């Protein structure tokens, strides 16, 4: 049976690999940075970032901008963009094989491309612009310098972000194409292995809770120090990183395998990503740190084999013991193994507890509501009130100090729970199915969900606190995620705020505010958000600040800042004529760039508008 299973997986993986191999041609591309010389990476494909899936390679420059950037193959400019966010200044090249290469965070383009994009920006009078030239309009040759590397956009330092995409604009792992300038003989490193319950009857060492274990080194490989006892269906997650030779950066890697008793149980290979699905990685990972090695019903990624809903869902009979290996494999085939043993265990009601609090506590784990409470002399039979129905339930398990109740909210959301010692009111207001358009209304707000708003079914938690100008809206936590935006109509009056200058802001844990916007309606304000968290109203009456740095015939240069809502737009005119202003938000600097280096002369007028609509103006004269 094991042999048949392993044979099936081997044939399946060989078929999948052959399909990708048809698109991956060795030596078709040259390195865009220092071709033929040693290169180092600060980031690679499939790396987990705080707020996005990293879909390319980050080439290091040694901390300096200006590195020459070369076309990786013959082709033409498919797209070119100047922006202060995202990839910043970026070039997309289309190649005869149908694939696309991307070059991001550029300091500047070559003279030909600079002249082209500047003429388009002056024609449109836009300080940021994305242009799609006609096929063949801007041809390039392999090895031609197309730009200089920089630190534009949402970049944390000078580097080149480089991607290879297929003809459908899906990103592929560039290391598969073979760049000998990048040397990697270093295997990935495991940091922590997590075991997680996958349904209400799952237990890890007797408890319904996540267990994270640090592996112990055995020389080259690793092991877990003790046997993991499991009940029901359990999933495995891993926190890990890879290093390339000669660089200290912690990078990602594409391949994970779980081996059960010498038989391949699960394979996860991330070698191609659809850009429309990149936020699915928020479901594919735990808090952007752990990679989930089990299938989730609503996950759109097709990374996991075998292709069935229970892939990676591990269960063992009571007393059954099996040995496992978790293999971590990078793009160049270097691998590391973590060995561990799991043993099946029957469901038990007497389990050693974690430290009990003095009062009951409710935790939410997707559809499971967990209530932990101290042992009470008044009894342990809980009553769950769901609509007109009452359900009585004993603790799922307990010990001499605490008791734990588990409730599957798919069977109904309790209005109240009486646990004898106290009565609890859960925060969950309703179940929102994913892939469903739905309007949910409560006294606090009305929330509109589109078909692709959610990553999975949501058990909505929404509440408000404070009053008047200090009122806040709480939508889940910042560690829970949306796929696409939801629309929130918050029932609130602006109080003493000036209505047209008052907007919604998302409040971080340290109290800082980020602009969410919003439009006032009668008795409410409507805004969109792609992130859960805490929201508050704030009034911005202060104009942006403008500080001139250089004003002469060759260039005008300013520092512009806003203390709350942020910069929305700016416009400069010299002698009545529109002048392009480039913007680097990390330094809050804007500067002029003219066509054909024409000198500037006459009255200078700069207007800067913030997100709240406040307008600052600076005037001067160039003689």
C-alpha positions in Angstrom: 0.0 0.0 0.0 2.8 2.4 0.9 4.6 1.5 -2.4 1.4 2.3 -4.4 0.9 5.6 -2.6 4.5 6.7 -3.1 4.4 5.6 -6.7 1.2 7.7 -7.3 2.8 10.8 -5.7 6.0 10.3 -7.7 4.0 10.1 -11.0 1.9 13.1 -10.0 4.8 15.3 -9.1 6.7 14.3 -12.2 3.7 15.2 -14.3 3.3 18.6 -12.5 7.1 19.2 -12.8 7.0 18.4 -16.6 4.2 21.0 -17.1 6.3 23.7 -15.5 9.5 22.6 -17.2 7.9 23.4 -20.5 7.8 27.0 -19.4 11.2 27.1 -17.7 14.0 27.3 -20.3 17.5 27.3 -18.8 19.8 30.2 -19.9 17.0 32.1 -21.7 17.5 35.0 -19.3 20.7 36.7 -18.2 21.0 38.2 -14.8 19.6 41.8 -14.7 22.4 42.8 -12.2 26.1 42.3 -12.9 25.6 39.5 -15.5 28.4 37.0 -15.3 29.6 38.2 -11.8 28.6 36.9 -8.3 25.3 38.3 -7.1 23.6 38.3 -3.7 20.0 38.3 -2.8 18.2 40.0 0.1 14.9 38.3 -0.8 13.5 35.5 -2.9 10.4 33.9 -4.3 7.7 32.6 -1.8 9.1 34.6 1.1 6.6 35.6 3.7 6.5 39.3 4.2 4.4 41.3 6.8 1.7 42.3 4.4 2.3 40.5 1.1 3.6 37.4 -0.7 7.0 38.1 -2.2 6.8 37.1 -5.9 10.4 37.7 -7.1 14.1 38.1 -6.3 15.6 41.1 -4.5 19.2 41.8 -5.8 21.5 43.5 -3.4 23.5 46.7 -4.3 25.6 47.1 -1.2 23.4 49.9 0.1 23.9 52.3 -2.8 21.5 53.4 -5.6 22.7 53.7 -9.2 23.5 50.0 -10.0 23.1 49.4 -13.8 20.1 47.3 -14.6 20.1 45.2 -17.8 17.3 43.6 -19.9 17.3 39.9 -19.1 16.3 39.0 -22.7 15.3 40.5 -26.0 11.8 42.0 -26.0 9.9 45.2 -25.8 8.5 47.5 -23.1 5.0 46.2 -22.2 4.4 48.6 -19.3 6.3 51.4 -17.6 5.3 53.3 -14.5 6.4 56.1 -12.2 5.0 56.0 -8.7 6.0 56.7 -5.1 4.4 53.5 -3.8 4.4 49.8 -4.6 7.2 48.9 -7.0 8.0 52.6 -7.4 9.6 53.3 -10.8 9.1 50.0 -12.7 9.6 48.5 -16.1 7.7 45.4 -17.5 9.4 43.8 -20.6 7.5 41.3 -22.8 9.6 38.6 -24.5 9.1 36.5 -27.7 8.5 33.4 -25.5 5.4 35.1 -24.2 6.8 35.7 -20.7 7.3 39.0 -18.9 10.2 40.3 -16.7 9.6 43.0 -14.1 12.2 45.5 -12.8 11.1 47.4 -9.7 12.3 50.2 -7.3 14.4 51.8 -10.1 16.1 55.1 -9.5 15.7 56.2 -13.1 15.2 54.8 -16.6 17.6 55.0 -19.5 17.5 58.2 -21.7 15.1 56.6 -24.3 12.6 55.4 -21.7 12.9 58.6 -19.6 12.1 60.8 -22.6 9.1 58.5 -23.5 7.5 58.5 -20.0 8.1 62.2 -19.3 6.4 63.2 -22.6 3.4 61.1 -21.6 3.3 62.6 -18.1 3.4 66.2 -19.4 0.7 65.3 -21.9 -1.5 64.0 -19.1 -0.3 66.5 -16.5 0.1 63.7 -14.0 2.9 63.3 -11.4 2.4 59.6 -11.3 1.5 57.6 -14.4 1.4 54.0 -15.8 1.6 53.6 -19.6 1.2 50.6 -21.9 3.2 51.2 -25.1 2.2 49.5 -28.3 3.9 46.1 -28.8 7.3 46.7 -30.4 7.1 50.5 -29.9 10.0 50.4 -27.4 12.2 47.4 -28.3 15.1 46.3 -26.1 17.9 43.9 -26.6 19.3 41.3 -24.1 22.0 43.0 -22.0 20.9 46.5 -22.9 21.0 48.9 -19.9 17.4 49.9 -19.3 17.7 51.7 -15.9 19.6 52.2 -12.7 18.6 50.5 -9.5 17.2 52.5 -6.6 15.0 52.7 -3.6 11.7 54.0 -5.0 8.2 52.9 -4.0 7.6 50.8 -0.9 11.2 49.7 -0.6 13.3 49.5 2.6 16.7 50.1 0.9 18.3 50.2 -2.5 17.8 46.9 -4.5 16.2 45.5 -7.6 13.0 43.6 -7.4 13.0 41.2 -10.3 10.2 38.9 -11.5 9.6 36.4 -14.3 5.9 36.0 -15.2 4.2 33.7 -17.6 2.0 34.8 -20.5 -1.0 35.0 -18.1 0.9 37.3 -15.8 1.5 34.7 -13.1 4.8 35.0 -11.3 7.2 32.1 -11.5 10.2 31.4 -9.3 13.2 33.0 -11.2 15.7 30.7 -9.6 14.2 27.8 -11.6 15.5 29.5 -14.8 19.1 29.1 -13.7 21.2 32.2 -12.7 24.7 30.9 -12.0 25.6 34.3 -10.4 23.6 33.3 -7.4 25.2 30.5 -5.3 23.2 28.5 -2.8 24.5 25.3 -1.1 22.8 26.1 2.2 19.7 24.2 3.3 16.7 25.8 4.9 16.5 26.1 8.7 13.4 25.2 10.8 12.6 27.5 13.7 9.3 26.2 15.1 6.9 23.4 14.3 3.2 23.9 15.2 0.5 21.3 15.7 -3.0 22.6 15.4 -6.5 21.1 15.9 -8.6 21.0 12.8 -12.0 20.3 14.2 -13.9 20.4 17.5 -12.8 16.9 18.5 -9.1 17.5 17.8 -6.7 17.5 20.7 -2.9 18.1 20.9 -1.5 16.4 24.1 -5.1 16.2 25.3 -6.1 19.9 24.8 -7.8 21.9 22.1 -5.0 24.3 21.6 -2.1 25.1 19.3 1.3 23.7 20.3 4.5 25.2 19.0 7.8 23.3 19.5 11.4 24.4 18.8 13.3 21.6 16.9 16.6 20.3 18.3 19.6 20.0 16.1 21.0 16.5 15.5 23.9 17.8 13.4 22.8 18.5 9.9 19.1 17.7 10.5 16.6 18.3 13.4 14.2 16.4 15.6 11.4 17.2 18.0 12.3 16.3 21.6 9.2 14.3 22.6 6.3 12.4 21.1 3.2 14.4 20.2 -0.1 12.9 21.3 -3.0 13.6 19.0 -6.7 13.1 19.0 -8.9 13.6 15.9 -7.7 15.5 12.9 -4.5 17.6 13.3 -2.5 19.8 11.0 1.2 20.8 10.9 2.6 24.3 10.4 6.2 25.3 10.1 8.1 28.5 10.7 11.4 28.5 8.8 13.8 30.4 6.6 16.5 29.8 4.0 19.9 31.5 3.5 21.9 31.8 0.3 25.7 31.4 0.4 27.5 34.6 1.4 24.4 36.5 2.7 22.8 36.7 6.2 19.3 37.6 5.0 16.5 35.2 6.0 14.7 34.2 2.8 11.8 32.0 1.8 11.9 28.7 -0.1 9.3 26.9 -2.2 9.0 23.2 -1.2 7.7 21.3 1.9 7.1 17.6 2.2 5.6 15.5 5.0 6.7 11.8 5.0 4.7 9.3 7.1 6.5 6.0 7.7 8.6 6.4 4.5 5.4 7.3 2.4 4.9 10.7 1.0 1.9 12.1 2.8 1.8 15.7 1.5 3.8 17.9 -1.0 3.6 21.7 -1.1 5.4 23.4 -3.9 5.1 27.2 -4.5 6.5 27.8 -7.9 3.9 30.0 -9.6 1.5 32.6 -8.2 -1.6 34.2 -9.7 -1.5 37.9 -8.8 -5.3 38.0 -8.4 -4.8 35.5 -5.5 -1.8 36.9 -3.7 -3.7 37.9 -0.6 -4.7 34.2 -0.3 -1.3 33.8 1.4 -2.9 35.4 4.5 -5.0 32.2 4.7 -2.2 29.9 3.7 -0.1 31.2 6.6 -0.6 31.7 10.4 0.0 35.4 11.2 2.4 35.7 8.2 4.9 33.5 10.0 4.0 29.8 9.8 3.3 28.0 6.5 0.2 25.7 6.8 0.9 22.2 5.6 -2.7 21.1 5.2 -5.6 21.8 2.9 -8.2 24.4 3.8 -11.5 24.2 2.0 -11.7 27.8 0.9 -8.0 28.3 -0.1 -7.7 29.2 -3.8 -4.0 28.3 -4.1 -3.3 25.0 -5.8 0.0 24.3 -4.1 -0.9 21.2 -2.2 -0.8 17.6 -3.4 -2.8 15.3 -3.2 -5.7 17.4 -4.5 -8.4 16.5 -1.9 -10.0 18.4 1.0 -8.3 16.3 3.7 -4.8 16.6 2.4 -2.4 17.0 5.4 -5.2 16.2 7.9 -3.4 13.7 10.1 -5.3 11.3 12.4 -4.2 8.2 14.3 -6.1 5.4 16.1 -5.8 5.3 19.9 -2.4 3.8 20.8 -1.2 3.9 17.2 2.3 5.5 16.8 4.0 6.7 13.6 7.2 8.3 12.7 7.2 11.4 10.5 9.7 13.5 8.6 9.2 17.1 7.5 11.4 18.0 4.6 12.3 21.7 3.8 13.6 22.0 0.3 14.9 25.2 -1.4 14.7 26.1 -5.1 18.2 24.6 -5.8 17.4 21.3 -4.1 19.2 21.8 -0.7 17.1 20.2 2.0 16.8 19.8 5.7 14.7 17.2 7.6 12.8 17.5 10.9 12.0 14.1 12.5 9.2 13.5 15.0 6.8 10.9 16.3 3.0 11.2 16.8 0.8 8.8 18.8 -3.0 8.5 18.7 -4.9 9.1 22.0 -8.5 8.7 22.9 -10.7 11.7 23.7 -10.4 12.4 27.5 -12.3 14.6 29.8 -9.7 14.8 32.6 -6.8 16.8 31.3 -4.1 18.8 33.0 -5.0 22.5 32.6 -3.1 25.6 31.8 -3.2 28.2 34.5 -6.9 29.2 35.2 -7.9 32.8 35.4 -10.2 34.1 38.2 -13.0 34.7 35.6 -14.2 33.0 32.5 -12.5 33.8 29.2 -13.9 33.3 25.7 -11.5 32.7 22.8 -12.5 32.3 19.1 -10.8 29.8 16.8 -12.6 30.3 13.4 -15.9 28.4 14.0 -15.0 27.1 17.4 -15.8 29.1 20.6 -13.7 28.1 23.5 -14.7 29.0 27.1 -12.2 28.5 29.9 -13.4 29.1 33.4 -12.3 28.3 37.0 -13.9 25.2 38.7 -17.1 26.3 40.5 -18.9 24.8 43.5 -22.1 25.8 41.7 -21.7 23.1 39.1 -20.2 22.6 35.7 -23.2 22.1 33.4 -23.3 25.0 30.9 -26.3 26.3 29.1 -26.0 27.7 25.6 -28.9 29.9 24.5 -29.2 29.9 20.7 -32.4 31.8 19.6 -35.3 30.0 21.3 -33.3 26.9 21.9 -31.3 25.9 25.0 -28.5 23.4 24.9 -26.9 21.9 28.0 -23.3 20.9 27.8 -20.7 19.4 30.2 -17.0 20.6 29.9 -15.1 19.1 27.0 -12.3 18.6 29.6 -11.3 19.8 33.0 -9.0 19.3 36.0 -9.0 20.5 39.6 -8.6 24.1 38.6 -10.4 24.9 35.4 -13.0 23.6 32.9 -13.1 24.1 29.1 -16.2 24.2 26.9 -16.1 24.0 23.1 -19.0 25.1 20.9 -19.2 24.8 17.1 -20.8 28.1 15.9 -21.8 26.4 12.6 -24.7 24.9 14.7 -25.8 28.3 15.9 -24.3 31.4 17.6 -25.2 31.7 21.3 -26.8 34.9 22.6 -25.7 33.9 26.1 -23.9 31.1 27.9 -24.7 30.3 31.5 -21.7 28.4 33.1 -23.2 28.3 36.6 -20.7 30.7 38.1 -21.5 33.6 35.7 -23.4 34.4 32.5 -21.4 35.3 29.4 -22.4 37.2 26.3 -20.3 36.2 23.3 -19.1 38.9 20.9 -20.1 37.0 17.7 -23.0 38.6 15.9 -23.4 36.3 12.9 -21.9 33.9 10.4 -20.9 35.4 7.0 -20.2 32.7 4.4 -17.4 33.3 2.1 -18.1 33.7 -1.7 -21.4 35.4 -0.7 -22.7 38.9 -1.2 -24.3 39.9 2.1 -25.4 43.0 4.0 -25.1 42.6 7.8 -26.8 45.2 10.0 -26.3 45.9 13.7 -26.9 48.9 16.0 -23.2 49.8 15.5 -22.9 49.6 11.7 -24.0 48.0 8.5 -21.3 45.9 6.8 -21.5 45.0 3.1 -19.6 41.9 2.0 -18.9 41.2 -1.7 -18.4 37.8 -3.2 -14.6 38.0 -2.9 -14.3 40.0 0.4 -13.6 37.0 2.6 -10.9 34.4 2.6 -13.1 31.9 4.5 -16.3 31.8 6.5 -16.4 34.7 9.0 -18.0 34.7 12.4 -18.4 38.4 12.7 -17.3 40.2 15.9 -18.1 43.9 15.9 -18.6 46.3 18.8 -18.1 49.9 19.8 -16.7 51.7 22.8 -16.5 55.3 24.0 -18.9 58.0 23.2 -19.2 61.3 21.3 -15.9 62.3 19.6 -14.1 59.5 21.3 -16.2 56.6 20.0 -14.5 53.7 18.4 -15.6 50.8 16.2 -13.9 47.4 16.8 -13.9 44.9 13.9 -12.2 41.6 14.8 -8.4 42.1 15.3 -5.5 43.2 13.2 -4.3 39.5 13.1 -7.4 38.5 11.1 -7.6 39.2 7.4 -9.8 40.0 4.5 -9.2 39.1 0.8 -10.8 42.3 -0.6 -12.4 45.3 0.9 -15.7 45.5 2.8 -17.9 48.5 3.0 -18.8 49.8 6.5 -21.6 52.2 7.2 -20.9 53.3 10.8 -23.8 54.7 12.7 -22.3 57.8 14.3 -22.8 61.5 14.4 -19.7 63.8 14.2 -20.4 65.6 17.4 -18.3 68.8 17.7 -16.3 67.8 14.7 -16.3 69.8 11.5 -18.0 67.3 9.2 -16.1 67.8 6.0 -12.7 67.5 7.7 -13.6 64.5 9.8 -12.8 61.0 8.5 -12.3 57.5 9.7 -8.9 56.3 10.7 -7.6 52.9 11.5 -5.9 52.9 14.9 -2.8 50.7 15.4 -1.8 49.1 18.7 0.6 52.0 19.5 -2.2 54.5 18.9 -1.0 55.8 15.5 -3.7 56.6 13.0 -3.8 55.7 9.2 -6.4 57.3 6.9 -9.4 55.2 5.9 -11.5 58.0 4.6 -15.3 57.9 4.4 -18.3 59.8 3.1 -20.8 61.3 5.5 -24.5 60.3 5.3 -27.4 61.2 7.5 -26.3 59.9 10.9 -23.5 57.8 9.7 -20.2 57.7 7.8 -19.4 55.1 5.1 -15.9 53.9 4.5 -14.1 50.9 2.9 -11.4 48.8 4.6 -9.2 45.9 3.5 -8.1 45.4 7.1 -9.8 44.5 10.3 -8.9 46.4 13.5 -10.0 49.4 15.5 -11.4 52.5 13.9 -11.9 56.0 15.2 -13.0 59.4 13.9 -10.5 62.2 13.8 -10.6 65.8 12.5 -7.8 67.2 10.4 -8.0 71.0 10.1 -4.3 71.6 9.6 -2.8 72.3 6.1 0.2 70.4 4.9 3.6 72.0 5.4 5.7 73.1 2.5 9.4 73.8 2.9 11.4 75.0 -0.1 14.9 73.4 -0.5 16.0 74.7 -3.9 14.4 77.3 -6.1 16.3 78.1 -9.3 16.2 77.8 -13.1 17.4 74.2 -13.1 15.1 72.8 -10.4 12.5 73.5 -7.7 12.6 71.2 -4.7 10.5 71.0 -1.6 9.8 69.0 1.6 6.1 68.4 2.0 4.5 66.8 5.1 1.1 66.3 6.7 0.5 65.7 10.3 -2.5 63.4 10.2 -4.5 62.4 7.1 -1.5 62.3 4.7 -0.6 63.8 1.3 -3.3 63.3 -1.4 -1.9 65.3 -4.3 0.2 68.2 -5.3 0.6 70.5 -8.4 3.3 72.9 -9.4 3.1 75.6 -12.1 5.9 77.8 -13.2 4.9 80.9 -15.3 1.5 79.3 -15.5 2.8 76.1 -17.1 2.4 72.7 -15.4 5.6 71.2 -14.2 6.2 67.5 -13.3 7.1 67.0 -9.7 8.6 63.7 -8.7 7.8 62.5 -5.1 9.7 60.3 -2.7 7.4 59.7 0.3 10.0 58.1 2.5 12.0 61.4 2.6 8.8 63.6 2.0 10.7 65.3 -0.9 9.3 66.5 -4.3 11.4 67.9 -7.1 10.8 69.1 -10.6 11.7 67.2 -13.8 11.4 69.1 -17.1 11.2 68.0 -20.7 14.6 68.4 -22.5 16.0 70.2 -19.4 14.2 73.5 -20.2 15.1 76.2 -17.7 12.5 77.4 -15.3 11.5 81.1 -15.1 8.7 83.2 -13.7 6.2 82.8 -10.9 6.2 79.5 -9.0 3.0 78.2 -7.5 2.9 74.9 -5.6 -0.4 73.6 -4.2 -0.4 70.6 -1.8 -3.7 68.9 -0.7 -4.0 66.4 2.1 -6.6 63.5 2.3 -8.9 65.7 4.4 -9.0 68.4 1.6 -6.8 71.0 3.3 -4.8 72.9 0.8 -1.5 74.6 1.4 0.1 76.9 -1.2 3.6 78.3 -1.7 4.5 81.0 -4.2 7.8 82.4 -5.3 9.6 83.8 -8.3 12.5 82.5 -10.4 14.2 85.5 -12.2 
